[in-house]
Amino acid sequence: MEVARLAGVSRQTVTRAMNDMSGISPETKEKVLAAAEQLRYRPSRFGRELVQQSTRSLGLVISDLANAYFSELASEVAKVVAQHGWTLIVKEKHPGPDTGLDELRSFAGQVDAAIAYTDLAPHDIDAVFGNVPLVLLDAAERTLDALSPSRPRSAVNIDIEAGLAKAVDHLISTGRSTIALVDIDYPSAGSTRADSYTRLMRARGLEPRVVRVEALDDDLHIGRRAVETALAAPEVPDAIIAFNDMSAFGVLKELRVRGVPVPDECAVVGIDGLRFGVFVEPELTTLRLDFAEFANHAFAEILRMSAASADTPLPHVRKKVFHELVVRQSA
């Protein structure tokens, strides 16, 4: 075993050190862990020899499988993983930087690589996932910059500003000028949407109108609460760009309850391109994300990092995906 040879100890000693067992000195344990770090060794509960001959496992970390966005993403990840003979294991990690850390650390120890939506701080990401190859989805640039350069890490981010530009320009072309953006205030991380939207509106000579809603319940109800706030403003919007498709469905519902015709008095645009968008009335105009492309980019990075030898430098790769504007009845 390479770690044992580099550290100058027996394989049994490596096992004790990696599993925090008694029977070795702190100095020996430190030497073994340093060797494992240098070799990017990733212990598996099945044993590395067995893993090389059996199906590899990919962990997918999301916040809510009941949310249609995450279920559609998980479906595409499952497809690409199966094509390469890997097994997919899905883990829910609910929002909050301090929630579920022990469970997530245990989960990371049971998979060979991971793709994750996470709001963890950079030091917690490195502590939880260790040397497991990890692709972060839609992570903040400051988070990526702060990750340990020695860990196998990559990221696939969504270029939200490019998509918002398409939505804003479409709404302007249809005569809208009082365009509001719904932005969800999450307790652990801010949204970049409001900043991008504000830049785009000001560049076009229009006043930005951000409707901030606390993340107190599900996205459907957030959309409904956003309409309450928007309609109470001194100048009522003639278009609303929702935080995502799920909140857009809530926006449509609340506008209908209040007797505001869509799109005649208020246009509505969603973000994500969920399949449900064609089953609401009116059908939802949206910025569609290609979930298959998203999943394929992420898994390609997993394959690249997993195939690298211990002495191969692994620079952190950052990829971007973009939205497509799909115009339907709501705008």
Summary of the structure (lengths in Angstrom):
residues: 331
radius of gyration: 23.2
end to end distance: 61.8
largest distance: 76.1
contacts: 1084
relative contact order: 0.12
helix: 44%
strand: 19%
